[in-house]
């Protein structure tokens, strides 16, 4: 089986040889496992720099997503299946297949399909998606019951994390942390932390620019709060030194915060998270973490104070979280299921 994967461009990673060396040295999560398990070529910035000059020139006139979609369409006959790893790529690719009346095995992995524009386009395009992989029951229900996508095409696979890289490390826990950027309610976090003698580091992402959060931090009101980007190994060290992890979210039906929650649980850390419509499956109240209402600074503050003053509870929840990761969310298990889905799509096209 040979596959071609469409991924979001502009996410910088080291060259393949360097990346594999860093993974072996335990300095980078194992992102090449996807390529290996799915025997995949990845359409990213490096890939498009090595195509014929004529196509490169044409693609420079187009948005990134359009260049990736057209390249996959051009190469479709050379691969057993096309995998699209986001709505911004998978929906246009499916629409292009439909407009040209072309059929190829197409497996799409989406995370948030309920926004109205995406939903309208997906309702038209799903006829040219052979398998739609979702990782959230809220989105699965929307796909089947609102968009009318046949249940035979919709597959629910639990999110995964590199449980070998993000693993428990015994460190003194003298602080807490709040990584992540998407849909984060940092204002509520700042309000909840005001006046608390608890060190906290906030980082927007390991690979994206920080928002102007630092500008809104009042040094007098938040003397124990720090803000800054971190590498993967630095973030892992931050998790290890944190007694628990805080994920404050705006109200949404997406599952924003999932990456941080899984990394924290994999590191053996309890999680305090806003109970949004979309983020209800990973954390079990009282067992692996604590939910608080979105936008409620008082409830968030009380949860932070409780776990900080009850380290044995935080440790117990963290231990339970790590067990859940090993049982349901390993990287190897995820890609094994993913490969089975792709093989099913290929088999259907081969009759």
C-alpha positions in Angstrom: 0.0 0.0 0.0 1.3 3.4 -1.0 -0.5 6.6 0.2 -0.3 10.3 -0.4 -1.1 12.6 2.6 -2.3 16.2 2.5 -1.3 18.0 5.6 -1.5 21.6 6.7 1.5 23.6 5.3 3.5 26.1 7.2 4.2 23.8 10.2 8.0 23.7 10.3 9.7 20.4 11.1 13.3 19.4 10.6 14.4 17.6 7.5 13.5 13.9 7.5 16.9 12.6 8.4 17.3 15.1 11.2 13.8 14.5 12.4 14.4 10.8 12.7 17.6 11.3 14.5 15.9 13.7 17.0 13.1 11.1 17.5 15.7 8.4 18.2 17.4 10.7 20.6 14.1 11.3 22.5 14.2 15.0 21.6 11.1 15.0 19.4 7.7 13.2 19.4 7.5 10.4 16.9 5.6 12.1 14.0 7.3 10.0 11.4 5.4 7.0 12.7 2.5 8.1 10.4 4.7 8.0 7.3 6.0 4.6 8.2 2.7 2.9 9.2 0.8 4.3 6.2 3.7 4.2 3.8 2.9 7.8 3.0 4.4 10.6 1.0 3.6 13.9 2.6 2.5 16.9 0.5 4.1 19.7 2.5 6.3 22.7 1.8 9.4 20.5 1.3 7.6 18.2 -1.1 6.3 21.1 -3.3 9.8 22.5 -3.5 11.0 19.4 -5.3 8.3 19.1 -8.0 8.9 20.3 -11.6 9.5 24.1 -12.0 6.5 24.7 -14.2 4.1 23.3 -11.5 6.0 25.2 -8.8 5.5 28.5 -10.7 1.8 27.8 -11.2 1.3 26.9 -7.6 2.9 30.2 -6.4 -0.1 32.0 -7.8 -2.5 29.9 -5.6 -3.3 29.7 -1.8 -1.4 27.0 0.0 -4.4 24.7 0.3 -5.2 24.9 -3.4 -1.6 24.1 -4.4 -1.7 21.0 -2.2 -5.1 19.9 -3.5 -4.1 20.3 -7.1 -0.8 18.4 -6.6 -2.7 15.5 -5.0 -5.2 15.5 -7.8 -2.3 15.4 -10.4 -0.6 12.5 -8.6 -3.8 10.5 -7.7 -3.2 7.6 -10.0 0.2 6.9 -8.6 -1.1 6.1 -5.1 -3.5 3.5 -3.7 -5.2 6.1 -1.5 -5.2 9.9 -0.8 -5.4 10.9 2.9 -6.5 14.4 3.8 -5.6 15.6 7.3 -7.9 18.6 7.7 -11.2 20.1 6.5 -9.4 22.8 4.6 -7.7 20.2 2.4 -10.1 17.3 2.4 -13.3 19.1 1.5 -11.7 21.0 -1.6 -10.1 17.7 -2.7 -13.5 15.9 -2.5 -15.2 18.7 -4.4 -12.6 18.6 -7.1 -13.1 14.9 -7.5 -16.8 15.4 -7.7 -16.6 18.2 -10.2 -14.4 16.1 -12.5 -16.3 12.9 -11.9 -13.2 11.1 -10.7 -13.1 8.3 -8.1 -10.1 7.5 -6.0 -9.9 6.0 -2.5 -10.1 9.1 -0.3 -9.8 9.0 3.5 -10.4 12.2 5.4 -9.5 12.9 9.0 -11.4 15.9 10.3 -11.8 17.4 13.8 -14.4 20.1 13.6 -17.1 19.9 10.9 -20.0 21.7 12.5 -19.2 25.3 11.6 -21.8 26.3 9.0 -19.5 26.9 6.0 -17.7 23.6 6.5 -21.0 21.8 7.1 -22.6 23.1 3.9 -19.6 22.1 1.7 -19.1 18.8 3.4 -22.8 17.9 2.7 -22.0 18.3 -1.0 -18.6 16.8 -1.0 -18.9 13.7 1.2 -19.9 11.5 -1.7 -16.3 11.6 -2.7 -14.9 10.8 0.7 -14.8 7.0 1.2 -14.1 7.1 4.9 -14.5 10.1 7.3 -12.5 9.7 10.4 -13.7 11.7 13.4 -12.3 11.7 17.0 -15.2 13.2 18.9 -18.7 11.8 19.4 -20.3 15.2 19.2 -18.9 15.6 15.7 -19.7 12.0 14.8 -23.4 12.6 15.7 -23.4 15.9 13.7 -22.0 14.1 10.6 -24.6 11.3 10.7 -27.7 13.0 12.0 -27.3 16.5 10.7 -25.4 16.1 7.5 -26.8 12.7 6.6 -23.5 11.0 6.0 -24.0 7.2 5.9 -22.8 5.6 9.1 -20.8 3.1 7.1 -18.5 5.9 6.0 -18.0 7.5 9.4 -15.4 6.1 11.7 -14.7 7.2 15.2 -11.1 6.8 16.4 -9.9 8.1 19.7 -7.2 10.8 19.7 -3.7 9.6 20.3 -0.5 10.9 21.8 3.1 9.7 21.7 3.0 8.0 25.0 6.7 7.2 24.8 7.8 10.8 24.5 5.2 12.3 26.8 5.8 10.0 29.8 5.9 10.4 33.6 9.1 12.0 34.9 9.8 12.3 38.5 10.4 15.9 39.3 9.6 18.2 42.2 6.3 19.9 41.3 6.7 23.5 42.3 4.4 25.1 39.8 1.5 24.6 37.3 1.2 25.3 33.6 -1.3 26.2 30.9 -0.1 25.3 27.4 -2.0 25.9 24.2 -3.5 28.6 22.1 -6.7 27.7 20.2 -9.9 28.8 21.9 -8.1 29.5 25.1 -9.7 31.9 27.6 -6.5 33.4 29.0 -8.4 36.4 30.5 -10.3 34.0 32.8 -7.0 32.2 33.7 -5.4 35.5 34.6 -8.3 36.5 36.8 -8.3 33.1 38.5 -4.6 33.3 39.2 -4.6 36.9 40.5 -3.2 37.0 44.0 -2.4 33.3 44.2 1.1 32.4 45.3 1.4 29.7 42.7 3.9 29.8 39.8 2.3 29.3 36.4 3.8 29.3 32.9 1.6 29.9 29.9 2.7 28.9 26.4 0.7 29.3 23.3 2.4 26.6 21.3 5.6 24.8 20.6 5.5 25.7 16.9 3.3 28.8 16.5 3.9 32.4 17.5 2.6 33.6 20.8 -0.4 35.9 20.9 0.1 39.2 22.7 -0.7 37.6 26.0 2.5 38.9 27.6 1.3 42.5 27.0 -1.9 41.8 29.1 -0.1 40.4 32.1 0.1 42.9 34.9 3.4 42.2 36.7 2.1 43.6 39.9 -1.0 41.4 39.9 0.7 38.3 38.5 4.2 38.2 39.8 4.3 34.4 39.6 3.1 34.2 36.0 5.5 33.7 33.0 4.7 33.6 29.3 6.8 32.2 26.5 7.2 29.6 23.7 8.9 26.3 24.4 10.5 23.5 22.4 9.1 20.0 22.7 11.7 18.9 25.3 11.2 22.2 27.2 7.5 21.7 27.2 8.0 18.1 28.5 10.1 19.4 31.3 7.5 22.0 32.1 4.8 19.3 32.4 7.1 17.3 34.6 7.6 20.2 37.0 3.9 21.0 37.1 1.6 19.6 39.8 -1.3 19.7 37.3 -2.3 21.3 34.0 -4.9 24.0 33.4 -6.9 24.2 30.1 -9.2 27.2 30.2 -11.5 27.2 27.1 -14.1 29.4 25.5 -17.5 27.7 25.0 -17.4 25.7 21.8 -18.6 22.4 20.3 -15.1 21.6 19.0 -12.7 19.6 21.0 -10.0 22.3 21.3 -7.5 21.5 24.1 -7.3 17.8 23.2 -3.5 17.8 22.4 -2.6 19.4 25.7 -5.0 17.2 27.7 -3.5 14.1 26.2 0.0 15.2 26.7 -0.7 16.1 30.3 -2.4 12.8 31.0 0.4 10.9 29.3 2.8 12.7 31.6 0.8 11.5 34.6 -0.7 14.9 35.3 -4.2 15.8 36.5 -6.1 18.3 34.3 -8.4 21.2 35.1 -10.5 22.0 32.0 -13.5 24.0 31.0 -16.5 21.8 30.4 -17.4 22.7 26.8 -19.8 20.9 24.6 -17.0 19.4 22.5 -14.5 18.6 25.3 -16.3 16.0 27.3 -14.8 12.6 26.5 -11.1 12.7 27.6 -11.4 13.8 31.2 -13.5 11.9 33.7 -14.6 14.1 36.5 -12.9 13.4 39.8 -10.8 10.5 38.3 -8.5 12.1 35.8 -9.3 15.8 36.4 -11.8 18.5 37.3 -14.2 20.3 35.0 -15.2 23.9 35.5 -17.9 26.0 33.7 -16.5 28.1 30.8 -15.9 31.7 31.7 -16.2 31.1 35.5 -13.0 32.5 37.0 -14.2 31.8 40.6 -14.8 28.1 39.8 -11.4 27.9 38.1 -9.7 29.5 41.0 -11.3 27.1 43.5 -10.3 24.1 41.4 -6.7 25.4 41.2 -6.6 26.0 44.9 -8.0 22.5 45.7 -5.5 20.5 43.6 -2.6 22.7 44.7 -3.4 22.1 48.4 -4.2 18.4 47.8 -1.1 17.1 45.9 -2.0 13.5 46.7 -5.3 14.0 44.7 -3.4 15.5 41.8 -1.0 12.6 41.8 -3.9 10.0 42.0 -5.7 11.7 39.0 -2.5 11.8 37.1 -1.8 8.1 37.6 -5.3 7.3 36.5 -4.9 9.5 33.4 -1.7 7.7 32.4 -3.4 4.4 32.6 -6.2 5.7 30.3 -3.5 6.8 27.8 -1.9 3.4 27.8 -5.2 1.7 27.3 -7.0 3.9 24.8 -4.7 6.5 23.2 -1.4 5.1 22.2 0.2 6.3 18.9 0.7 2.7 17.7 -2.9 1.8 18.3 -4.1 4.9 16.5 -2.2 4.3 13.4 -3.0 0.6 13.4 -6.7 1.5 13.3 -6.0 4.3 10.8 -4.3 1.8 8.4 -7.2 -0.6 8.7 -9.6 2.2 7.6 -7.5 3.1 4.6 -7.2 -0.6 3.5 -11.0 -0.9 3.7 -11.4 2.1 1.4 -8.9 0.7 -1.1 -10.6 -2.7 -1.0 -14.0 -1.2 -1.8 -12.6 0.5 -4.9 -11.0 -2.7 -6.0 -14.3 -4.5 -5.7 
